[in-house]
Amino acid sequence: MLNQAEVMIRYIVAISCYVLSGTATVTGNLAGLCGVLGTVELVTGIMRYSPLMELLDRYGPVLMKFHNYLATGTKSLWK
């Protein structure tokens, strides 16, 4: 679940994407990408649910261990 501040950020990003593509500030493939991104952000804001946030909450510690493993070059991943 997203809190109120995260929902407002989603709305602002969605409106910004729609304005950028609607005013022809961006054109072509980038405008299409802005439309898709705006729609995704609007839906996650309305539903107050973000699959990406859920994945980060669930697998964040594992990803951090993997990142540290890559950064330090240690021999064992699960020390």
C-alpha distances in whole Angstrom, upper triangle without the diagonal:
4,7,10,12,10,10,13,14,13,15,18,18,18,21,23,23,24,27,28,29,30,32,34,33,32,34,34,32,29,29,28,25,24,24,22,20,19,18,16,14,15,13,10,10,11,9,6,5,7,9,11,8,8,12,13,11,13,16,16,19,21,21,22,25,26,26,28,30,31,31,34,36,36,37,35,31,30,32
4,7,8,6,6,10,10,10,12,15,15,16,18,20,20,22,24,25,26,28,30,31,30,29,31,32,30,27,27,26,24,22,22,20,18,17,17,14,12,13,12,9,8,10,9,5,6,7,10,11,8,10,13,13,12,15,17,17,20,22,21,22,25,26,26,28,30,31,31,33,35,36,38,36,32,31,33
4,6,5,6,9,10,11,13,15,16,17,19,20,21,23,25,26,28,29,30,32,31,31,33,34,32,29,29,28,26,24,24,23,20,19,19,17,14,15,15,12,10,12,11,8,9,11,14,15,12,13,16,16,14,17,20,19,21,24,23,24,27,28,27,29,32,33,32,35,37,38,40,37,34,33,35
4,6,5,6,9,10,11,12,14,15,17,18,20,21,23,24,26,27,28,31,29,29,32,33,32,29,28,28,26,23,23,23,20,18,19,17,14,14,15,12,9,11,12,9,11,13,17,17,14,16,20,19,18,21,23,22,25,28,27,27,30,31,30,32,35,35,35,38,40,41,43,41,37,37,38
4,5,5,6,9,10,11,12,14,15,16,18,20,21,23,25,25,27,29,27,27,30,32,30,27,26,27,24,22,22,22,19,17,19,17,14,14,15,13,10,13,14,11,13,14,17,17,14,17,19,18,18,21,23,21,24,27,25,25,29,30,28,30,33,33,33,35,38,39,41,39,36,36,37
4,5,5,6,9,10,11,12,14,15,17,19,20,21,23,24,26,27,26,25,28,29,27,25,24,24,21,19,20,19,16,15,16,14,11,12,13,10,8,11,12,9,10,10,13,13,11,13,16,15,15,18,20,18,22,24,22,23,26,27,26,28,31,31,30,33,35,36,39,37,33,33,35
4,5,5,6,9,10,11,12,14,15,17,18,20,22,22,24,26,25,25,27,28,27,24,23,23,21,18,18,18,15,13,14,12,9,9,10,8,5,8,9,6,9,10,14,14,12,15,18,17,17,20,22,21,24,27,25,26,29,30,29,31,34,34,33,36,38,40,42,40,36,36,38
4,5,5,6,9,10,11,12,14,15,16,18,20,21,22,24,23,23,26,28,27,24,22,23,21,18,18,18,15,13,14,14,10,10,12,11,7,10,12,10,13,13,17,17,15,18,21,20,20,23,25,24,27,29,27,28,31,32,31,33,36,35,35,38,40,41,44,42,38,38,40
4,5,5,6,9,10,10,12,14,15,16,19,20,21,23,21,21,24,26,24,21,20,21,19,16,17,17,13,12,14,13,9,10,12,11,8,12,14,11,13,13,16,15,14,17,19,18,19,22,23,22,25,27,25,25,29,29,28,30,33,32,32,35,37,39,41,39,36,36,38
4,5,5,6,9,10,11,12,14,15,17,18,20,21,20,20,22,23,22,19,18,18,16,13,14,13,10,9,10,9,5,6,9,7,5,9,11,9,11,10,13,13,13,16,18,17,18,21,22,21,25,27,24,25,29,29,28,30,33,32,32,35,37,39,41,39,36,36,38
4,5,5,6,8,10,11,12,14,16,16,18,20,19,19,22,23,22,20,18,18,17,14,13,14,11,9,10,10,7,6,9,9,6,8,12,11,13,13,17,17,16,19,21,21,22,25,26,25,29,30,28,29,33,33,31,34,37,36,36,39,41,42,44,43,39,40,42
4,5,5,6,9,10,10,12,14,15,16,18,17,17,20,22,22,18,17,18,16,13,14,15,12,9,12,12,9,9,12,12,10,12,15,14,16,16,19,18,18,21,23,22,23,26,27,26,29,31,29,29,33,33,31,34,36,35,35,38,40,42,44,43,40,40,42
4,6,5,6,9,10,10,12,14,15,17,15,15,18,19,18,15,14,15,13,10,11,12,9,7,10,10,7,8,12,11,10,13,15,14,15,14,17,16,16,19,21,20,22,25,25,24,28,29,26,27,31,30,29,31,34,33,32,36,38,40,42,41,37,38,40
4,5,5,6,9,10,11,12,14,16,15,15,17,18,17,15,13,13,12,9,9,9,7,4,7,8,5,5,9,10,9,11,14,14,15,14,17,16,17,20,21,21,23,26,26,26,29,31,28,29,33,32,31,34,36,35,35,38,40,42,44,43,39,40,42
4,5,5,6,9,10,10,12,14,14,14,16,19,18,16,13,14,14,10,10,12,10,7,9,11,9,8,12,13,12,13,16,16,18,18,20,20,21,24,25,25,27,29,30,29,33,34,32,33,36,36,34,37,39,38,38,41,43,45,47,46,43,43,45
4,5,5,6,9,10,11,12,11,12,14,17,17,13,12,14,13,9,10,12,10,8,11,13,11,11,15,15,14,16,19,19,20,19,21,20,21,24,25,25,27,30,30,29,32,34,31,32,35,35,32,35,38,36,36,39,41,43,46,45,41,43,45
4,5,5,6,8,10,11,10,10,12,14,13,10,8,10,9,5,6,9,7,5,9,11,9,10,13,14,14,16,19,19,19,18,20,19,20,24,24,24,26,29,29,28,32,33,30,31,34,33,31,35,37,35,35,39,40,42,44,44,40,42,44
4,6,5,6,8,10,10,10,12,14,14,12,9,10,10,7,6,9,9,6,9,12,11,10,13,15,15,16,19,20,21,20,22,22,23,26,27,27,29,31,32,31,35,36,33,34,38,37,35,38,40,38,39,42,44,46,48,47,43,45,47
4,6,5,6,8,8,10,12,15,15,13,10,12,13,9,9,13,12,10,12,15,14,13,17,18,17,19,22,22,24,23,25,24,25,28,29,29,31,34,34,33,37,38,35,36,40,39,37,40,42,40,40,44,45,48,50,49,46,47,49
4,6,6,6,5,6,9,12,13,10,8,11,11,7,9,12,12,10,13,15,15,15,18,20,19,21,23,24,25,23,25,24,25,29,29,29,31,34,34,32,36,37,34,35,38,37,35,38,40,38,38,41,43,46,48,47,44,46,48
4,6,5,6,5,7,9,10,8,5,8,9,6,7,11,11,10,12,15,15,15,18,20,20,21,24,24,25,23,25,24,26,29,29,30,32,34,34,33,37,38,35,36,39,38,36,39,41,39,39,43,44,46,48,48,45,46,49
4,5,8,8,9,12,13,12,8,10,12,10,9,13,13,11,13,17,16,16,19,21,20,21,24,25,26,25,27,27,28,31,32,32,34,37,37,36,40,40,38,39,42,41,39,42,44,42,42,46,47,50,52,51,48,49,52
4,5,8,9,13,15,13,10,13,15,12,12,16,16,14,17,20,19,19,22,24,23,24,27,28,29,28,30,29,31,34,34,34,37,39,39,38,42,42,39,40,44,43,41,44,46,43,43,47,48,51,53,53,50,51,53
4,5,6,9,12,10,8,11,13,11,12,15,16,15,17,20,20,20,23,25,25,26,29,29,30,29,30,29,31,34,34,34,37,39,39,38,41,42,39,40,43,42,40,43,45,42,42,46,47,50,52,52,49,50,53
4,7,10,12,10,8,12,13,11,13,16,16,15,18,20,19,20,23,24,24,26,29,29,30,28,29,28,30,33,33,33,35,38,37,36,40,40,37,38,41,40,37,40,42,40,39,43,45,47,50,50,46,48,50
4,7,9,6,5,9,10,8,11,13,13,13,16,18,18,19,22,23,23,25,28,28,28,26,27,26,28,31,31,31,34,36,35,34,38,38,34,36,39,37,35,38,40,37,37,41,42,45,47,47,44,46,48
4,7,6,5,8,10,9,11,13,14,15,17,19,20,21,23,25,25,27,29,30,30,28,29,27,30,32,32,32,35,37,36,36,39,39,36,37,41,39,37,40,41,39,39,43,43,46,48,48,45,47,50
4,5,5,7,9,10,11,13,14,16,17,19,20,21,23,25,26,27,29,30,30,28,28,27,30,32,31,32,35,36,36,35,39,38,35,37,40,38,36,39,41,38,38,42,43,46,47,47,44,46,49
4,5,5,6,9,10,11,12,14,15,17,18,20,21,23,24,26,27,28,27,25,25,24,27,29,28,29,32,33,32,32,36,35,32,34,37,34,33,36,37,35,35,39,39,42,44,44,41,43,45
4,5,5,6,9,10,10,12,14,15,16,18,20,21,22,24,26,26,26,23,24,22,25,27,27,27,30,32,31,30,34,33,30,32,35,33,31,34,36,33,33,37,38,41,42,42,39,41,44
4,5,5,6,9,10,10,12,14,15,16,18,20,21,22,24,25,25,23,24,23,25,28,28,28,31,33,32,32,35,35,32,34,37,35,34,37,38,36,36,40,41,44,45,45,42,44,46
4,5,5,6,9,10,11,12,14,15,17,19,20,21,23,24,23,21,22,21,24,26,26,27,30,31,31,31,34,34,31,33,36,34,33,36,38,35,36,40,41,43,44,44,41,43,45
4,5,5,6,8,10,11,12,14,15,16,18,20,21,22,21,19,19,18,21,23,23,23,26,28,27,27,31,31,28,29,33,31,29,33,34,32,33,36,37,39,41,40,37,39,42
4,5,5,6,8,10,10,12,14,15,16,18,20,20,20,18,19,18,21,23,23,24,26,28,28,27,31,31,28,30,33,32,30,33,35,33,33,37,38,41,42,42,39,40,43
4,6,5,6,9,10,10,12,14,15,16,18,20,20,18,19,19,21,24,24,25,27,29,29,29,33,33,30,32,35,34,32,36,38,36,36,40,41,43,45,44,40,42,44
4,5,5,6,9,10,11,12,14,15,17,18,17,15,16,16,19,21,21,22,24,26,26,26,30,30,27,29,32,31,30,33,35,33,34,38,38,41,42,41,37,39,42
4,5,5,6,8,10,11,12,14,15,16,15,13,14,14,16,18,19,19,22,23,24,23,27,27,25,27,30,29,27,31,32,31,31,35,36,38,40,39,35,36,39
4,6,5,6,9,10,10,12,14,15,15,14,16,16,17,20,21,21,23,25,26,25,29,30,27,29,32,31,30,33,35,34,34,38,39,41,43,42,38,39,42
4,5,5,6,9,10,11,12,14,14,13,15,15,17,19,20,21,23,25,26,26,30,30,28,30,33,32,31,35,36,35,36,39,40,42,44,42,39,39,42
4,5,5,6,9,10,11,12,11,10,11,11,14,15,16,18,20,21,22,22,26,26,24,26,29,29,28,31,33,32,33,36,37,39,40,39,35,36,38
4,5,5,6,9,10,10,10,9,11,11,13,15,16,17,19,21,22,21,25,26,24,26,29,28,27,30,33,31,32,35,37,38,40,39,35,36,38
4,6,5,6,9,10,11,11,14,14,15,17,19,20,21,23,25,24,28,29,27,29,32,32,31,34,36,35,36,39,40,42,44,42,38,39,41
4,5,5,6,8,9,9,11,13,14,15,17,19,20,21,23,23,27,28,26,28,32,31,31,34,36,35,36,39,40,42,43,41,37,38,40
4,6,5,6,5,6,8,10,10,12,14,15,16,18,20,20,24,25,23,25,28,28,27,30,32,32,33,36,37,38,40,38,34,34,37
4,6,5,7,8,12,13,12,14,17,17,18,20,22,22,25,27,25,27,30,30,29,32,34,34,34,38,39,40,42,40,36,36,39
4,6,8,10,13,15,15,16,19,20,20,22,24,25,28,29,28,30,33,33,33,35,38,37,38,41,42,43,45,43,39,39,41
4,5,8,11,13,13,13,16,18,18,19,22,22,26,27,26,28,31,31,31,34,36,36,36,39,41,42,43,41,37,37,39
4,7,10,12,11,12,15,16,15,17,20,20,23,25,24,26,29,29,29,31,34,34,34,37,39,39,41,39,35,34,37
4,7,9,8,8,11,13,13,14,17,17,20,22,21,23,26,26,26,29,31,31,32,34,36,37,38,36,32,31,34
4,5,5,6,9,10,11,12,14,15,18,19,18,20,23,23,23,26,28,28,28,31,33,34,35,33,29,29,32
4,5,5,6,9,10,10,12,13,17,17,16,19,21,21,21,24,26,26,27,30,31,31,32,30,27,27,29
4,5,5,6,9,10,10,11,15,15,13,16,19,18,18,21,23,22,24,26,28,29,30,28,24,25,27
4,5,5,6,9,10,10,13,15,13,15,18,18,18,21,23,23,24,26,28,29,30,28,24,24,27
4,5,5,6,8,9,13,14,13,15,18,18,19,21,23,24,25,27,28,29,30,27,24,23,26
4,5,5,6,7,11,11,10,13,15,15,16,19,20,20,22,24,25,26,27,24,21,20,23
4,5,5,5,8,10,8,10,13,13,14,16,18,18,19,22,23,24,25,23,19,19,22
4,6,6,8,10,10,11,14,15,16,18,20,21,21,24,25,25,26,24,20,19,22
4,6,8,9,10,12,13,14,16,18,19,20,22,23,25,24,25,22,19,18,20
4,6,5,6,9,10,11,12,14,15,17,18,20,21,21,22,19,15,15,18
4,5,5,6,9,10,10,12,14,15,16,18,20,20,21,19,15,15,17
4,5,5,6,9,10,11,12,14,15,16,18,17,19,16,13,12,14
4,5,5,6,9,10,11,12,14,15,16,16,16,14,10,10,12
4,5,5,6,9,10,11,12,14,15,15,17,15,11,12,14
4,5,5,6,8,10,10,12,14,14,16,14,11,11,13
4,5,5,6,9,10,11,12,11,13,11,7,8,9
4,5,5,6,9,10,10,11,12,10,7,9,11
4,5,5,6,9,10,11,13,13,10,12,13
4,5,5,6,8,9,12,11,9,11,11
4,6,5,6,6,8,8,6,9,10
4,6,5,8,10,10,9,12,13
4,6,8,12,13,11,14,14
4,6,9,11,10,13,12
4,7,9,9,13,12
4,6,7,10,9
4,7,9,9
4,6,6
4,6
4
